[in-house]
Amino acid sequence: MSRPPLLTRDFALAASAVLMLHLAAFLFLHLPGFLQSLGAGEAEIGRIMSAQALGALLAWPFIGWAIDAYGRRAVTLAGAALFIVAIGLYLAIGELGPFVYTVRLLDGVASTMWYAALFTHGADLVPAARRTEGLAIFGASALIPIGLGAQFGDAILAWAGYRELFFGALGFALLGLVLCLPMRDVPTARAVPSMPPARGLLIAATEPALRPVWCAAFAFFVCAGALFTFLKTFVAVVEVGRAGGFFTAYALTAVLFRVFLGWVPDRLGARRMLGPAVLCYALGFVVLAGADTPATVLAAGAVCGIGHGYTYPVLFSLVVSRAATQRRGAATAFFAAIDWIGLLLAGPLFGQLIEVFGYGAAFSIAAAVLAAGTAQFYTADRGFGGGRGAHERKVI
């Protein structure tokens, strides 16, 4: 029996839009350096970076409802347009103050709109029999920009300044919006919810089969938020390696494992695969905590990349498989909200930890958080572990 195809025209179009929009977003891996040049310390950098997450969280109850009510395309286009406005406002930042936080809040609203809508659309396009593999490949379009954004940013800043960096982000965002224009919703995906936004999201948040997934996702996103917020300042302070090199190794290994070994989670079962994936990410933090040479920084990036390459699609696959079809948008939006909550907490929390204990201790704590999240997942998920994919197949 032949397997259903993944690489359809609509799949490629949506993945290309994700690629461009994430290229714009990941140029902002260098934003902490810009804030540092304005006089911000680690704790304030963490607060400013976290303001983006606050904006996303203020909007996400309505975004999840809108995705299900009005379709993926409408929310994607609105989010991409608002994202372009937000990037333009970065060009007006000249000093620290309330305006910086306002721009970050707007960025968060826009980013969660196109992010949640595009990934829900991607889930609609992927055949159920190849869900984890398909989501892993689709998600690679969001991973490639991690390395490219870091490298492009290094190149731009080597020859120009942060103003040119923001113009580069603006260009990528415009391309992303153009690629979203031909997008069409999957006919069977759209269903107008009969309940208010908060009600649908509350059901998704408290669904027994999803609660263990939320625990693991929270641990992963908090630690990922810490890494993406402070890696730039870490390499600058300890004077070891470059952010571009770390994130290139991170993205390259993640993409390679997804493309060539993306079938492994579907073969072994997403539930079984989650533990090794998250613990691999934790190992990357351990390596980074003791990094004292550029090669060690690259190695840490590669190990973290392998962990991320599997953890995100496995978590997302569990969310999509265990959520009811008519609430898939709400479940995806709640999953995205946990991502933003992780960033919201990671900035101030790890910024303070770094200022008090240093980078090595903070990264070691992140590894411990990931291990604890993995243990909590399997403890809480015992009722859903009776055989590979059993629960997921029943829900679908």
DOTI-632820 format. One record per residue (C-alpha): residue in three letters; x, y, z; residue number from 1. Coordinates in steps of 0.5 Angstrom, whole numbers, plus 500, padded with zeros to 3 digits. Layout:
// DOTI-632820
<site r="ala" u="X" v="Y" w="Z" k="NUM"/>
...
***
This chain:
// DOTI-632820
<site r="met" u="500" v="500" w="500" k="1"/>
<site r="ser" u="503" v="507" w="498" k="2"/>
<site r="arg" u="504" v="512" w="503" k="3"/>
<site r="pro" u="500" v="519" w="502" k="4"/>
<site r="pro" u="504" v="524" w="499" k="5"/>
<site r="leu" u="507" v="530" w="503" k="6"/>
<site r="leu" u="510" v="535" w="499" k="7"/>
<site r="thr" u="504" v="538" w="495" k="8"/>
<site r="arg" u="504" v="545" w="492" k="9"/>
<site r="asp" u="500" v="547" w="498" k="10"/>
<site r="phe" u="504" v="544" w="503" k="11"/>
<site r="ala" u="510" v="547" w="499" k="12"/>
<site r="leu" u="507" v="554" w="499" k="13"/>
<site r="ala" u="505" v="554" w="506" k="14"/>
<site r="ala" u="512" v="552" w="508" k="15"/>
<site r="ser" u="515" v="557" w="504" k="16"/>
<site r="ala" u="511" v="563" w="507" k="17"/>
<site r="val" u="513" v="560" w="514" k="18"/>
<site r="leu" u="521" v="560" w="512" k="19"/>
<site r="met" u="520" v="568" w="510" k="20"/>
<site r="leu" u="516" v="570" w="516" k="21"/>
<site r="his" u="521" v="566" w="521" k="22"/>
<site r="leu" u="527" v="569" w="517" k="23"/>
<site r="ala" u="524" v="576" w="519" k="24"/>
<site r="ala" u="523" v="574" w="526" k="25"/>
<site r="phe" u="530" v="570" w="527" k="26"/>
<site r="leu" u="534" v="576" w="525" k="27"/>
<site r="phe" u="531" v="579" w="532" k="28"/>
<site r="leu" u="536" v="574" w="535" k="29"/>
<site r="his" u="541" v="580" w="535" k="30"/>
<site r="leu" u="536" v="584" w="538" k="31"/>
<site r="pro" u="539" v="583" w="545" k="32"/>
<site r="gly" u="545" v="586" w="542" k="33"/>
<site r="phe" u="542" v="592" w="540" k="34"/>
<site r="leu" u="539" v="593" w="547" k="35"/>
<site r="gln" u="545" v="592" w="550" k="36"/>
<site r="ser" u="548" v="598" w="546" k="37"/>
<site r="leu" u="543" v="602" w="548" k="38"/>
<site r="gly" u="545" v="601" w="556" k="39"/>
<site r="ala" u="540" v="595" w="558" k="40"/>
<site r="gly" u="543" v="590" w="562" k="41"/>
<site r="glu" u="541" v="582" w="562" k="42"/>
<site r="ala" u="535" v="583" w="567" k="43"/>
<site r="glu" u="532" v="589" w="563" k="44"/>
<site r="ile" u="534" v="585" w="556" k="45"/>
<site r="gly" u="530" v="579" w="559" k="46"/>
<site r="arg" u="524" v="584" w="561" k="47"/>
<site r="ile" u="524" v="587" w="554" k="48"/>
<site r="met" u="524" v="581" w="550" k="49"/>
<site r="ser" u="519" v="578" w="554" k="50"/>
<site r="ala" u="514" v="583" w="553" k="51"/>
<site r="gln" u="513" v="580" w="546" k="52"/>
<site r="ala" u="511" v="574" w="550" k="53"/>
<site r="leu" u="506" v="578" w="554" k="54"/>
<site r="gly" u="503" v="581" w="547" k="55"/>
<site r="ala" u="502" v="574" w="545" k="56"/>
<site r="leu" u="498" v="572" w="551" k="57"/>
<site r="leu" u="494" v="578" w="551" k="58"/>
<site r="ala" u="491" v="576" w="544" k="59"/>
<site r="trp" u="492" v="568" w="544" k="60"/>
<site r="pro" u="485" v="567" w="547" k="61"/>
<site r="phe" u="482" v="571" w="541" k="62"/>
<site r="ile" u="487" v="568" w="536" k="63"/>
<site r="gly" u="485" v="561" w="537" k="64"/>
<site r="trp" u="478" v="562" w="536" k="65"/>
<site r="ala" u="479" v="566" w="530" k="66"/>
<site r="ile" u="483" v="561" w="527" k="67"/>
<site r="asp" u="477" v="556" w="528" k="68"/>
<site r="ala" u="471" v="561" w="526" k="69"/>
<site r="tyr" u="474" v="565" w="520" k="70"/>
<site r="gly" u="479" v="560" w="517" k="71"/>
<site r="arg" u="487" v="560" w="517" k="72"/>
<site r="arg" u="488" v="564" w="511" k="73"/>
<site r="ala" u="484" v="570" w="514" k="74"/>
<site r="val" u="488" v="570" w="521" k="75"/>
<site r="thr" u="495" v="569" w="517" k="76"/>
<site r="leu" u="494" v="575" w="513" k="77"/>
<site r="ala" u="492" v="579" w="518" k="78"/>
<site r="gly" u="498" v="577" w="522" k="79"/>
<site r="ala" u="503" v="578" w="517" k="80"/>
<site r="ala" u="501" v="585" w="515" k="81"/>
<site r="leu" u="501" v="587" w="523" k="82"/>
<site r="phe" u="508" v="584" w="523" k="83"/>
<site r="ile" u="510" v="588" w="518" k="84"/>
<site r="val" u="508" v="594" w="522" k="85"/>
<site r="ala" u="511" v="592" w="528" k="86"/>
<site r="ile" u="518" v="591" w="524" k="87"/>
<site r="gly" u="517" v="598" w="521" k="88"/>
<site r="leu" u="516" v="601" w="528" k="89"/>
<site r="tyr" u="523" v="598" w="531" k="90"/>
<site r="leu" u="526" v="603" w="526" k="91"/>
<site r="ala" u="524" v="608" w="531" k="92"/>
<site r="ile" u="527" v="606" w="537" k="93"/>
<site r="gly" u="533" v="610" w="539" k="94"/>
<site r="glu" u="533" v="609" w="547" k="95"/>
<site r="leu" u="530" v="605" w="552" k="96"/>
<site r="gly" u="523" v="606" w="555" k="97"/>
<site r="pro" u="516" v="605" w="554" k="98"/>
<site r="phe" u="516" v="605" w="547" k="99"/>
<site r="val" u="521" v="599" w="546" k="100"/>
<site r="tyr" u="516" v="595" w="550" k="101"/>
<site r="thr" u="510" v="597" w="546" k="102"/>
<site r="val" u="513" v="595" w="540" k="103"/>
<site r="arg" u="515" v="588" w="543" k="104"/>
<site r="leu" u="508" v="587" w="545" k="105"/>
<site r="leu" u="505" v="589" w="538" k="106"/>
<site r="asp" u="510" v="584" w="535" k="107"/>
<site r="gly" u="508" v="579" w="540" k="108"/>
<site r="val" u="500" v="579" w="538" k="109"/>
<site r="ala" u="502" v="579" w="530" k="110"/>
<site r="ser" u="507" v="573" w="531" k="111"/>
<site r="thr" u="502" v="569" w="534" k="112"/>
<site r="met" u="497" v="570" w="529" k="113"/>
<site r="trp" u="501" v="568" w="523" k="114"/>
<site r="tyr" u="505" v="563" w="527" k="115"/>
<site r="ala" u="499" v="559" w="530" k="116"/>
<site r="ala" u="495" v="560" w="524" k="117"/>
<site r="leu" u="500" v="557" w="519" k="118"/>
<site r="phe" u="502" v="551" w="523" k="119"/>
<site r="thr" u="494" v="550" w="524" k="120"/>
<site r="his" u="494" v="550" w="516" k="121"/>
<site r="gly" u="500" v="546" w="516" k="122"/>
<site r="ala" u="497" v="540" w="520" k="123"/>
<site r="asp" u="491" v="540" w="516" k="124"/>
<site r="leu" u="495" v="539" w="510" k="125"/>
<site r="val" u="499" v="533" w="513" k="126"/>
<site r="pro" u="496" v="526" w="512" k="127"/>
<site r="ala" u="494" v="523" w="519" k="128"/>
<site r="ala" u="498" v="517" w="517" k="129"/>
<site r="arg" u="505" v="521" w="517" k="130"/>
<site r="arg" u="503" v="526" w="522" k="131"/>
<site r="thr" u="509" v="527" w="526" k="132"/>
<site r="glu" u="514" v="526" w="520" k="133"/>
<site r="gly" u="510" v="531" w="516" k="134"/>
<site r="leu" u="510" v="536" w="522" k="135"/>
<site r="ala" u="517" v="535" w="522" k="136"/>
<site r="ile" u="518" v="537" w="515" k="137"/>
<site r="phe" u="514" v="543" w="515" k="138"/>
<site r="gly" u="517" v="545" w="522" k="139"/>
<site r="ala" u="524" v="545" w="518" k="140"/>
<site r="ser" u="522" v="551" w="515" k="141"/>
<site r="ala" u="522" v="555" w="521" k="142"/>
<site r="leu" u="528" v="551" w="524" k="143"/>
<site r="ile" u="532" v="553" w="518" k="144"/>
<site r="pro" u="532" v="561" w="519" k="145"/>
<site r="ile" u="535" v="560" w="526" k="146"/>
<site r="gly" u="541" v="559" w="523" k="147"/>
<site r="leu" u="540" v="563" w="517" k="148"/>
<site r="gly" u="538" v="569" w="521" k="149"/>
<site r="ala" u="544" v="569" w="526" k="150"/>
<site r="gln" u="549" v="568" w="520" k="151"/>
<site r="phe" u="545" v="574" w="516" k="152"/>
<site r="gly" u="545" v="578" w="522" k="153"/>
<site r="asp" u="552" v="577" w="523" k="154"/>
<site r="ala" u="554" v="579" w="516" k="155"/>
<site r="ile" u="549" v="585" w="516" k="156"/>
<site r="leu" u="552" v="588" w="523" k="157"/>
<site r="ala" u="559" v="586" w="520" k="158"/>
<site r="trp" u="558" v="591" w="515" k="159"/>
<site r="ala" u="553" v="596" w="517" k="160"/>
<site r="gly" u="548" v="597" w="523" k="161"/>
<site r="tyr" u="542" v="595" w="527" k="162"/>
<site r="arg" u="538" v="599" w="522" k="163"/>
<site r="glu" u="540" v="595" w="516" k="164"/>
<site r="leu" u="538" v="589" w="520" k="165"/>
<site r="phe" u="531" v="591" w="521" k="166"/>
<site r="phe" u="530" v="593" w="514" k="167"/>
<site r="gly" u="533" v="586" w="512" k="168"/>
<site r="ala" u="527" v="583" w="517" k="169"/>
<site r="leu" u="522" v="588" w="514" k="170"/>
<site r="gly" u="524" v="585" w="507" k="171"/>
<site r="phe" u="523" v="578" w="509" k="172"/>
<site r="ala" u="516" v="579" w="512" k="173"/>
<site r="leu" u="514" v="583" w="506" k="174"/>
<site r="leu" u="516" v="576" w="502" k="175"/>
<site r="gly" u="512" v="572" w="507" k="176"/>
<site r="leu" u="506" v="576" w="506" k="177"/>
<site r="val" u="506" v="575" w="499" k="178"/>
<site r="leu" u="507" v="568" w="499" k="179"/>
<site r="cys" u="501" v="567" w="504" k="180"/>
<site r="leu" u="496" v="571" w="499" k="181"/>
<site r="pro" u="495" v="564" w="494" k="182"/>
<site r="met" u="494" v="560" w="501" k="183"/>
<site r="arg" u="487" v="557" w="501" k="184"/>
<site r="asp" u="484" v="553" w="507" k="185"/>
<site r="val" u="483" v="546" w="507" k="186"/>
<site r="pro" u="475" v="545" w="506" k="187"/>
<site r="thr" u="473" v="541" w="512" k="188"/>
<site r="ala" u="478" v="544" w="517" k="189"/>
<site r="arg" u="474" v="550" w="518" k="190"/>
<site r="ala" u="468" v="550" w="523" k="191"/>
<site r="val" u="465" v="556" w="526" k="192"/>
<site r="pro" u="465" v="554" w="534" k="193"/>
<site r="ser" u="459" v="555" w="538" k="194"/>
<site r="met" u="462" v="557" w="544" k="195"/>
<site r="pro" u="466" v="563" w="546" k="196"/>
<site r="pro" u="474" v="564" w="545" k="197"/>
<site r="ala" u="475" v="563" w="552" k="198"/>
<site r="arg" u="471" v="557" w="553" k="199"/>
<site r="gly" u="474" v="553" w="547" k="200"/>
<site r="leu" u="481" v="554" w="550" k="201"/>
<site r="leu" u="479" v="552" w="557" k="202"/>
<site r="ile" u="477" v="546" w="554" k="203"/>
<site r="ala" u="483" v="545" w="550" k="204"/>
<site r="ala" u="487" v="547" w="556" k="205"/>
<site r="thr" u="484" v="542" w="561" k="206"/>
<site r="glu" u="483" v="536" w="556" k="207"/>
<site r="pro" u="486" v="530" w="560" k="208"/>
<site r="ala" u="489" v="527" w="554" k="209"/>
<site r="leu" u="493" v="534" w="553" k="210"/>
<site r="arg" u="495" v="536" w="560" k="211"/>
<site r="pro" u="501" v="531" w="560" k="212"/>
<site r="val" u="503" v="534" w="554" k="213"/>
<site r="trp" u="502" v="541" w="557" k="214"/>
<site r="cys" u="507" v="540" w="562" k="215"/>
<site r="ala" u="513" v="537" w="558" k="216"/>
<site r="ala" u="511" v="543" w="553" k="217"/>
<site r="phe" u="512" v="548" w="558" k="218"/>
<site r="ala" u="519" v="546" w="561" k="219"/>
<site r="phe" u="521" v="545" w="553" k="220"/>
<site r="phe" u="519" v="552" w="552" k="221"/>
<site r="val" u="522" v="556" w="558" k="222"/>
<site r="cys" u="529" v="553" w="557" k="223"/>
<site r="ala" u="528" v="554" w="549" k="224"/>
<site r="gly" u="526" v="562" w="551" k="225"/>
<site r="ala" u="532" v="562" w="556" k="226"/>
<site r="leu" u="537" v="560" w="550" k="227"/>
<site r="phe" u="534" v="564" w="545" k="228"/>
<site r="thr" u="534" v="570" w="549" k="229"/>
<site r="phe" u="541" v="570" w="552" k="230"/>
<site r="leu" u="546" v="566" w="547" k="231"/>
<site r="lys" u="548" v="572" w="544" k="232"/>
<site r="thr" u="550" v="576" w="550" k="233"/>
<site r="phe" u="553" v="569" w="553" k="234"/>
<site r="val" u="558" v="569" w="547" k="235"/>
<site r="ala" u="559" v="576" w="548" k="236"/>
<site r="val" u="561" v="576" w="555" k="237"/>
<site r="val" u="565" v="570" w="555" k="238"/>
<site r="glu" u="568" v="571" w="549" k="239"/>
<site r="val" u="567" v="564" w="546" k="240"/>
<site r="gly" u="564" v="563" w="539" k="241"/>
<site r="arg" u="559" v="566" w="535" k="242"/>
<site r="ala" u="552" v="566" w="536" k="243"/>
<site r="gly" u="551" v="565" w="528" k="244"/>
<site r="gly" u="556" v="559" w="529" k="245"/>
<site r="phe" u="552" v="556" w="535" k="246"/>
<site r="phe" u="545" v="557" w="531" k="247"/>
<site r="thr" u="547" v="555" w="525" k="248"/>
<site r="ala" u="550" v="548" w="528" k="249"/>
<site r="tyr" u="543" v="548" w="532" k="250"/>
<site r="ala" u="539" v="549" w="525" k="251"/>
<site r="leu" u="543" v="544" w="521" k="252"/>
<site r="thr" u="543" v="538" w="525" k="253"/>
<site r="ala" u="535" v="539" w="527" k="254"/>
<site r="val" u="533" v="540" w="519" k="255"/>
<site r="leu" u="538" v="534" w="517" k="256"/>
<site r="phe" u="535" v="529" w="523" k="257"/>
<site r="arg" u="528" v="532" w="521" k="258"/>
<site r="val" u="529" v="531" w="513" k="259"/>
<site r="phe" u="533" v="524" w="513" k="260"/>
<site r="leu" u="530" v="521" w="520" k="261"/>
<site r="gly" u="523" v="524" w="521" k="262"/>
<site r="trp" u="520" v="518" w="520" k="263"/>
<site r="val" u="523" v="515" w="527" k="264"/>
<site r="pro" u="517" v="518" w="531" k="265"/>
<site r="asp" u="512" v="515" w="527" k="266"/>
<site r="arg" u="515" v="509" w="527" k="267"/>
<site r="leu" u="517" v="508" w="535" k="268"/>
<site r="gly" u="511" v="512" w="537" k="269"/>
<site r="ala" u="511" v="520" w="539" k="270"/>
<site r="arg" u="510" v="518" w="546" k="271"/>
<site r="arg" u="516" v="514" w="547" k="272"/>
<site r="met" u="520" v="519" w="543" k="273"/>
<site r="leu" u="519" v="525" w="547" k="274"/>
<site r="gly" u="523" v="523" w="553" k="275"/>
<site r="pro" u="530" v="522" w="549" k="276"/>
<site r="ala" u="528" v="528" w="545" k="277"/>
<site r="val" u="527" v="533" w="551" k="278"/>
<site r="leu" u="533" v="529" w="555" k="279"/>
<site r="cys" u="538" v="531" w="548" k="280"/>
<site r="tyr" u="536" v="538" w="549" k="281"/>
<site r="ala" u="538" v="538" w="556" k="282"/>
<site r="leu" u="545" v="535" w="554" k="283"/>
<site r="gly" u="546" v="541" w="550" k="284"/>
<site r="phe" u="545" v="545" w="556" k="285"/>
<site r="val" u="550" v="541" w="560" k="286"/>
<site r="val" u="555" v="542" w="554" k="287"/>
<site r="leu" u="554" v="549" w="554" k="288"/>
<site r="ala" u="554" v="550" w="561" k="289"/>
<site r="gly" u="562" v="548" w="561" k="290"/>
<site r="ala" u="563" v="551" w="554" k="291"/>
<site r="asp" u="570" v="554" w="554" k="292"/>
<site r="thr" u="572" v="554" w="546" k="293"/>
<site r="pro" u="569" v="555" w="540" k="294"/>
<site r="ala" u="568" v="548" w="538" k="295"/>
<site r="thr" u="565" v="546" w="545" k="296"/>
<site r="val" u="559" v="552" w="543" k="297"/>
<site r="leu" u="558" v="549" w="536" k="298"/>
<site r="ala" u="558" v="542" w="539" k="299"/>
<site r="ala" u="552" v="545" w="544" k="300"/>
<site r="gly" u="549" v="548" w="538" k="301"/>
<site r="ala" u="549" v="541" w="535" k="302"/>
<site r="val" u="546" v="537" w="541" k="303"/>
<site r="cys" u="541" v="542" w="542" k="304"/>
<site r="gly" u="539" v="542" w="535" k="305"/>
<site r="ile" u="538" v="534" w="535" k="306"/>
<site r="gly" u="533" v="535" w="541" k="307"/>
<site r="his" u="529" v="541" w="538" k="308"/>
<site r="gly" u="529" v="537" w="532" k="309"/>
<site r="tyr" u="525" v="532" w="535" k="310"/>
<site r="thr" u="522" v="535" w="541" k="311"/>
<site r="tyr" u="518" v="540" w="537" k="312"/>
<site r="pro" u="514" v="536" w="532" k="313"/>
<site r="val" u="513" v="530" w="537" k="314"/>
<site r="leu" u="510" v="535" w="542" k="315"/>
<site r="phe" u="506" v="538" w="536" k="316"/>
<site r="ser" u="504" v="531" w="534" k="317"/>
<site r="leu" u="501" v="529" w="540" k="318"/>
<site r="val" u="497" v="536" w="541" k="319"/>
<site r="val" u="494" v="535" w="534" k="320"/>
<site r="ser" u="492" v="528" w="535" k="321"/>
<site r="arg" u="489" v="528" w="542" k="322"/>
<site r="ala" u="485" v="534" w="540" k="323"/>
<site r="ala" u="478" v="534" w="537" k="324"/>
<site r="thr" u="478" v="536" w="530" k="325"/>
<site r="gln" u="473" v="542" w="531" k="326"/>
<site r="arg" u="478" v="545" w="537" k="327"/>
<site r="arg" u="484" v="544" w="533" k="328"/>
<site r="gly" u="485" v="551" w="532" k="329"/>
<site r="ala" u="484" v="552" w="540" k="330"/>
<site r="ala" u="489" v="547" w="542" k="331"/>
<site r="thr" u="494" v="549" w="537" k="332"/>
<site r="ala" u="493" v="556" w="540" k="333"/>
<site r="phe" u="494" v="554" w="547" k="334"/>
<site r="phe" u="500" v="550" w="545" k="335"/>
<site r="ala" u="503" v="557" w="542" k="336"/>
<site r="ala" u="501" v="560" w="548" k="337"/>
<site r="ile" u="505" v="556" w="552" k="338"/>
<site r="asp" u="511" v="557" w="548" k="339"/>
<site r="trp" u="510" v="565" w="549" k="340"/>
<site r="ile" u="509" v="563" w="557" k="341"/>
<site r="gly" u="516" v="560" w="557" k="342"/>
<site r="leu" u="519" v="566" w="553" k="343"/>
<site r="leu" u="515" v="571" w="558" k="344"/>
<site r="leu" u="518" v="567" w="564" k="345"/>
<site r="ala" u="525" v="565" w="561" k="346"/>
<site r="gly" u="527" v="572" w="560" k="347"/>
<site r="pro" u="526" v="575" w="567" k="348"/>
<site r="leu" u="528" v="569" w="571" k="349"/>
<site r="phe" u="534" v="567" w="567" k="350"/>
<site r="gly" u="536" v="574" w="567" k="351"/>
<site r="gln" u="536" v="574" w="574" k="352"/>
<site r="leu" u="539" v="568" w="575" k="353"/>
<site r="ile" u="545" v="570" w="570" k="354"/>
<site r="glu" u="546" v="576" w="574" k="355"/>
<site r="val" u="547" v="572" w="581" k="356"/>
<site r="phe" u="550" v="566" w="579" k="357"/>
<site r="gly" u="553" v="566" w="572" k="358"/>
<site r="tyr" u="551" v="563" w="565" k="359"/>
<site r="gly" u="554" v="556" w="567" k="360"/>
<site r="ala" u="549" v="555" w="573" k="361"/>
<site r="ala" u="543" v="558" w="569" k="362"/>
<site r="phe" u="544" v="553" w="563" k="363"/>
<site r="ser" u="545" v="547" w="568" k="364"/>
<site r="ile" u="538" v="549" w="572" k="365"/>
<site r="ala" u="535" v="549" w="565" k="366"/>
<site r="ala" u="538" v="542" w="564" k="367"/>
<site r="ala" u="535" v="540" w="570" k="368"/>
<site r="val" u="528" v="543" w="569" k="369"/>
<site r="leu" u="528" v="539" w="562" k="370"/>
<site r="ala" u="529" v="533" w="566" k="371"/>
<site r="ala" u="524" v="534" w="571" k="372"/>
<site r="gly" u="519" v="536" w="565" k="373"/>
<site r="thr" u="520" v="529" w="562" k="374"/>
<site r="ala" u="519" v="526" w="568" k="375"/>
<site r="gln" u="513" v="529" w="570" k="376"/>
<site r="phe" u="510" v="528" w="563" k="377"/>
<site r="tyr" u="511" v="520" w="563" k="378"/>
<site r="thr" u="508" v="520" w="571" k="379"/>
<site r="ala" u="502" v="524" w="569" k="380"/>
<site r="asp" u="501" v="520" w="562" k="381"/>
<site r="arg" u="501" v="513" w="564" k="382"/>
<site r="gly" u="493" v="512" w="563" k="383"/>
<site r="phe" u="495" v="514" w="555" k="384"/>
<site r="gly" u="501" v="509" w="554" k="385"/>
<site r="gly" u="498" v="503" w="553" k="386"/>
<site r="gly" u="501" v="501" w="546" k="387"/>
<site r="arg" u="504" v="506" w="541" k="388"/>
<site r="gly" u="500" v="511" w="538" k="389"/>
<site r="ala" u="493" v="507" w="541" k="390"/>
<site r="his" u="490" v="514" w="544" k="391"/>
<site r="glu" u="492" v="518" w="538" k="392"/>
<site r="arg" u="489" v="513" w="533" k="393"/>
<site r="lys" u="482" v="513" w="537" k="394"/>
<site r="val" u="482" v="521" w="538" k="395"/>
<site r="ile" u="483" v="522" w="530" k="396"/>
***
